């Protein structure tokens, strides 16, 4: 049976953590706004690193952010 996790939680856990960190974000949002929201919500370093690696663009929804995080 395939698993979607590994020793650090795996990609699904990362998506969940990113979305939790972005609670209350207003969309569309640029990368800087997403980082500010995540920092304000107490995001951990792994989440902040994932958001830092996002392309500089405007994100129209949480799904677009997840897609960007998944493409890193």
C-alpha positions, 0 to 999 in steps of 0.5 A: 500500500502506498503512503503519502507521508515520510519521516517529516510528514510528507507532501500532504502534511506540508499542504495542510500546514501551508493552508493552516498558516494562510488562514485569514489570507485575502485573495488574490494575494502576492507572495509577500502578502502570503508570507506576512500572513503566514508569519502572523499566524506563527508558521514554522520554518518549513512552511516559510521556506516553502512559501519563500520558494514560490514564484513571484506572482499573484495567487487567486486562491488557496489551491493556486498556492498549494499548486505552487508549493507542490511544484517546488 
